[in-house]
Amino acid sequence: MTSPPSLPFLPFALPDIGEEEIAEVVDTLRSGWITTGPKAMRFEKAFGEFLGDPSLHCVAVNSATAGLHLALEALGVGPGDEVITTTHTFTATAEVVRYLGADVKLVDIDSATLNIDPALVEAAITPRTKAILPVHYAGLAADMPAILTIAQRHGLKVVEDAAHALPTTCSGALVGTLTSDATVFSFYANKTITTGEGGMLVTRDAALAQRAKVMRLHGMNRDAFDRFTATVPSWYYEVVAPGFKYNLTDIAAALGLHQLAKARAFQARRDAIARMYDTALAGLPVITPPHARAGDQHAWHLYVLRLADAARVPRDAFIERLFAAGIGCSVHYIPLHLHPYWRDRYGLSAAQFPHSQRAYERMVSLPLYTRMSDADVQRVADAVRAALAP
């Protein structure tokens, strides 16, 4: 099965960068201020306005990984503590816990939603548990009402990994405005909006936000922007903690300003593509992704197809056939319990995570990005149909 020569390779993801972003980046380059400065501050302010809650503090960082690390550090997570999260995620979700010397407790997912199972979260709580770190997988909200209730009952902190979840809603509220201690978004190149690399930590806790701001730039008690733009000499600063280098540049923020303005239109297009896939793939031996509950919104960062029992082709061969047809795809994710570091450190096995393991063995993420045409979507669906043939 080969791609017709007239059709170029269709990638798994492409950013949707317009002239507005390009002009803003050029303006930044010409301004002389290219690192963290006025546009990063504008982006933080615009992000808070987008979420629509004036009580929120937004802290721009150079990755969602950095934001998760800063949030857990500010909450006091450290050696002797445990943080509960899902095995079905990218390693960044868990590795930040180890940065702080704490331990990760991995639990399985709900087989329908592929999100962390709240019942298993509660069962995993021990006297060492300090926080819960749910992931909104693929852009579908985790069961936050249940998770927040569990956290409150046991006196635990909650940090949401919302790398996939802009703009996702849960019980009618945007992710980022719930009652968690912090929420962290990603603006990586293939996310629903992008700054190339980047992220945003969102919290209502002013002390947490202030700690994150200090720690994102070497533990200094004054930002470089404040020190270098004052009208009177203000070179003095103090290092109050051994911080990190996690600041977002103005070049990246320039992209974010216009990407954020397009976020709702991007979501609408992603939703339309997901529904086109649903229709085009109906009747095939596949399980299409779950949609958000009535009244809620899925961000559709990923469209994750699972091969059904009736499929006559193994998943890996299915992927090879799609690539041979010129269709880029991926797998989200190889669960953490299968990776040598996590497996060996915690003595994990596939049998402990049957839902994640079964999903992993059958899943494929199809192309889903706003620059796809309707014809591109149909081409992918046709390739899926052909790849499923015995």
C-alpha positions in Angstrom: 0.0 0.0 0.0 1.8 3.2 -1.1 0.9 6.8 -1.3 -0.1 8.1 -4.8 2.8 10.3 -6.1 0.5 13.3 -6.4 -0.1 13.4 -2.7 2.6 14.6 -0.3 3.2 13.1 3.1 0.5 14.3 5.6 2.2 15.0 8.9 0.9 14.2 12.3 0.8 17.8 13.4 1.6 21.3 12.1 1.4 24.7 13.9 -1.0 27.2 12.5 1.1 30.4 12.4 -0.3 33.5 10.7 1.0 36.9 9.6 -0.1 38.4 13.0 2.3 36.1 14.9 5.1 36.8 12.4 4.6 40.6 12.6 4.6 40.4 16.4 7.8 38.4 16.5 9.4 40.9 14.1 8.3 43.7 16.3 9.8 42.0 19.3 13.1 41.5 17.5 13.2 45.2 16.5 12.2 46.4 20.0 15.5 45.3 21.5 13.8 43.3 24.3 13.8 39.7 23.3 13.9 37.8 26.6 11.3 38.0 29.4 9.8 41.4 29.3 6.8 43.4 28.3 5.3 40.9 26.0 5.6 38.0 28.4 3.7 40.2 30.9 1.1 41.0 28.3 0.7 37.3 27.6 0.2 36.5 31.3 -2.4 39.2 31.5 -4.2 38.1 28.3 -4.2 34.5 29.6 -5.9 35.5 32.8 -8.5 37.5 30.8 -9.1 34.5 28.5 -9.8 32.3 31.5 -12.2 35.1 32.8 -11.4 34.9 36.5 -9.7 38.0 38.0 -8.6 36.1 41.1 -6.2 34.0 39.0 -2.4 34.6 38.8 -0.7 33.5 35.6 3.0 32.8 35.5 4.6 32.3 32.0 7.3 29.6 31.8 9.4 28.0 29.2 7.5 24.6 29.3 4.7 22.9 31.0 7.3 20.6 32.6 8.8 23.7 34.2 5.4 24.9 35.4 4.6 21.5 37.0 8.0 21.5 38.7 7.5 25.1 40.0 3.9 24.3 41.3 5.0 21.2 43.2 8.0 23.0 44.6 5.9 25.9 45.8 3.5 23.5 47.5 6.4 22.0 49.5 6.6 18.6 47.8 9.9 17.0 48.8 11.7 13.9 50.0 9.5 11.5 51.8 6.3 12.7 50.0 4.3 10.8 47.3 2.4 12.3 44.4 -0.3 10.2 42.7 -0.6 10.4 38.9 -1.6 8.3 36.0 0.7 5.8 34.2 -0.9 6.9 30.9 1.0 10.1 30.3 4.2 11.5 29.1 7.1 11.1 31.4 7.3 14.9 32.2 4.2 14.6 34.4 6.0 12.2 36.7 9.6 13.3 36.4 9.0 16.6 38.0 8.1 14.7 41.2 11.5 13.1 41.2 13.2 16.4 40.6 12.0 17.2 44.1 13.1 14.0 45.7 9.6 12.8 46.2 8.1 9.5 44.9 5.5 8.9 42.3 2.6 6.6 42.8 1.1 5.5 39.4 -2.4 4.4 39.0 -4.5 3.1 36.1 -7.0 4.8 33.9 -10.7 4.6 33.2 -11.0 2.4 30.1 -13.7 4.6 28.5 -12.2 8.1 29.0 -8.5 7.1 29.2 -8.2 9.6 32.1 -7.0 8.8 35.6 -9.5 6.7 37.6 -10.5 8.6 40.8 -11.4 5.4 42.7 -7.8 4.1 42.1 -6.5 7.5 43.2 -8.2 7.2 46.6 -7.1 3.6 47.0 -3.5 4.6 46.4 -3.4 7.3 49.2 -1.0 6.6 52.0 0.3 8.7 54.9 3.1 9.9 52.6 0.7 11.2 49.9 1.1 15.0 49.5 -0.6 15.7 46.1 -2.7 14.4 43.2 -1.6 15.2 39.7 -4.4 14.4 37.2 -3.9 14.7 33.4 -6.6 15.8 31.1 -5.8 13.2 28.4 -6.1 14.3 24.8 -8.1 17.4 25.8 -10.9 15.6 27.7 -11.4 16.8 31.2 -10.6 14.3 34.0 -13.2 13.7 36.6 -12.2 16.7 38.6 -15.3 16.9 40.9 -14.4 13.4 42.1 -10.7 14.1 42.4 -11.2 17.4 44.2 -13.6 15.8 46.6 -11.0 13.1 47.4 -8.3 15.7 47.8 -10.4 17.7 50.2 -11.4 14.6 52.2 -7.7 13.6 52.7 -6.1 17.1 52.9 -4.2 16.8 49.7 -3.0 19.3 47.1 -4.1 19.1 43.5 -2.0 20.2 40.5 -3.7 19.7 37.1 -1.5 18.7 34.1 -3.5 20.6 31.5 -1.0 20.3 28.7 -3.7 19.0 26.4 -6.6 21.1 27.8 -6.9 24.6 26.3 -9.7 25.3 26.1 -11.3 22.4 27.9 -14.3 22.7 30.2 -15.3 20.6 33.2 -18.8 21.0 34.7 -19.2 24.1 32.6 -16.0 25.8 33.9 -12.8 26.2 31.9 -9.9 24.1 33.1 -7.7 26.5 34.9 -10.6 28.0 36.9 -11.4 25.0 39.0 -10.5 24.9 42.7 -7.2 23.0 42.3 -4.1 24.5 43.8 -2.5 25.0 40.4 -3.1 24.2 36.7 -0.3 24.0 34.1 -0.8 24.5 30.4 1.6 23.6 27.5 2.3 25.7 24.4 4.6 23.1 22.8 4.8 23.0 19.0 1.9 20.5 18.5 -0.4 21.8 21.2 -3.7 23.5 20.7 -1.9 26.9 20.8 1.8 27.2 20.5 4.7 29.5 21.4 7.2 26.9 20.1 8.2 26.0 23.6 6.4 27.4 26.6 3.8 27.0 29.3 1.6 28.8 31.8 1.2 28.1 35.5 -2.2 29.3 36.8 -3.2 29.6 40.5 -5.4 31.5 42.9 -2.7 31.3 45.6 -0.8 34.5 45.5 2.0 33.1 47.6 2.4 30.1 45.3 2.5 32.5 42.3 5.1 34.6 43.9 7.3 31.7 44.8 7.0 30.4 41.2 8.0 33.8 39.8 11.1 33.9 42.0 12.0 30.3 41.3 11.5 30.5 37.5 14.5 32.9 37.3 17.4 31.7 39.5 15.7 32.5 42.8 16.1 36.2 42.4 13.7 38.5 44.2 13.5 40.9 41.2 12.8 40.1 37.5 15.4 41.3 35.0 12.6 43.3 33.3 12.1 45.3 36.5 15.8 45.8 37.0 16.7 46.9 33.5 13.8 49.2 32.8 13.7 51.3 36.0 14.2 55.1 35.6 16.5 55.2 38.6 19.5 52.9 39.2 18.0 49.5 40.3 20.7 47.0 39.7 20.5 45.4 43.1 18.7 42.1 43.7 19.0 39.2 46.2 19.0 35.5 45.6 16.6 34.1 48.1 16.6 30.5 46.9 18.5 28.2 44.5 16.1 28.7 41.6 15.8 27.5 38.0 16.0 29.0 34.5 12.3 28.6 33.5 11.3 32.0 32.1 9.4 32.5 28.9 11.0 34.8 26.3 9.2 37.8 24.7 9.9 36.2 21.3 7.8 33.2 22.4 5.2 35.3 24.1 4.8 37.3 20.9 3.5 34.1 19.3 1.3 33.3 22.3 -0.5 36.7 22.2 -2.0 35.9 18.8 -2.3 32.2 19.2 -4.4 32.8 22.3 -6.7 35.2 20.4 -7.4 32.3 18.0 -7.8 29.6 20.7 -11.6 29.3 20.4 -11.5 29.3 16.6 -8.8 26.6 16.7 -10.9 24.5 19.1 -14.0 24.8 16.9 -12.0 23.5 13.9 -10.4 20.7 15.9 -13.9 19.7 17.1 -15.2 19.7 13.5 -12.3 17.5 12.4 -13.0 15.1 15.2 -16.6 14.8 14.2 -15.7 14.3 10.6 -13.4 11.4 11.7 -16.3 10.0 13.8 -18.5 9.9 10.8 -16.0 8.7 8.3 -14.8 5.9 10.6 -18.2 4.7 11.6 -18.7 1.0 11.0 -15.0 0.1 11.1 -13.5 -2.2 13.7 -12.2 0.7 15.8 -13.2 2.6 19.0 -13.4 6.3 18.4 -12.4 8.7 21.2 -14.9 9.7 23.9 -16.5 13.2 23.6 -17.0 15.6 26.4 -20.1 15.3 28.5 -23.1 17.3 27.4 -22.5 21.0 28.2 -18.8 20.6 28.3 -16.0 21.2 25.7 -13.2 18.9 24.6 -10.0 20.7 23.4 -9.2 17.9 20.9 -5.5 18.1 21.2 -5.4 14.4 20.1 -7.7 12.1 18.2 -6.9 8.7 19.6 -8.3 5.7 17.8 -8.2 2.2 19.3 -8.4 -1.0 17.3 -11.4 -3.1 18.3 -11.2 -6.8 18.9 -12.6 -7.4 15.4 -9.7 -5.6 13.8 -7.7 -8.2 11.8 -4.4 -6.2 11.8 -2.0 -5.7 14.7 -1.5 -2.1 15.9 2.1 -1.8 14.8 1.4 -3.2 11.3 -1.6 -0.7 11.1 0.8 2.2 11.8 3.2 0.9 9.2 0.4 0.8 6.6 -0.6 4.4 7.4 3.0 5.6 7.0 3.3 3.7 3.8 0.1 5.6 2.6 1.8 8.9 3.5 -0.1 9.5 6.8 1.8 10.6 9.8 0.6 9.3 13.2 1.8 8.6 16.7 1.0 6.7 19.9 0.1 8.6 23.1 1.5 7.1 25.2 3.9 4.3 25.9 2.7 4.1 29.5 5.2 4.9 32.2 5.1 1.4 33.7 6.7 0.1 30.5 9.7 2.5 30.6 12.8 1.1 32.3 13.3 3.9 34.8 9.7 3.9 36.2 9.4 0.1 35.8 12.6 -0.7 37.6 12.4 2.0 40.3 8.9 1.0 41.5 8.8 -2.7 40.4 6.0 -2.1 38.0 4.4 -4.6 35.6 1.7 -4.4 32.9 -0.6 -6.5 35.0 -0.9 -3.7 37.5 -2.4 -1.4 34.8 -4.7 -3.5 32.7 -6.7 -0.6 31.2 -3.7 1.5 30.2 -1.8 -1.5 28.9 -4.7 -2.7 26.7 -5.4 0.8 25.4 -1.7 1.3 24.6 -1.5 -1.9 22.6 -4.4 -0.8 20.4 -4.1 3.0 20.1 -3.0 5.3 17.3 -3.2 9.1 17.3 -4.4 10.3 13.9 -3.4 13.7 12.4 -5.5 16.5 14.0 -4.5 20.1 13.4 -6.2 23.2 12.3 -4.4 23.5 8.9 -6.0 20.2 7.8 -8.5 20.5 5.0 -11.7 18.4 4.8 -10.0 16.6 2.0 -7.0 15.8 4.3 -9.4 14.4 6.9 -11.1 12.2 4.3 -7.7 11.0 3.0 -6.7 9.9 6.5 -10.1 8.1 7.0 -9.6 6.4 3.6 -6.1 5.3 4.6 -7.4 3.9 7.9 -10.1 1.9 6.1 -7.5 0.5 3.7 -5.0 -0.2 6.5 -7.7 -2.3 8.3 -8.2 -4.6 5.4 -6.9 -8.1 6.1 
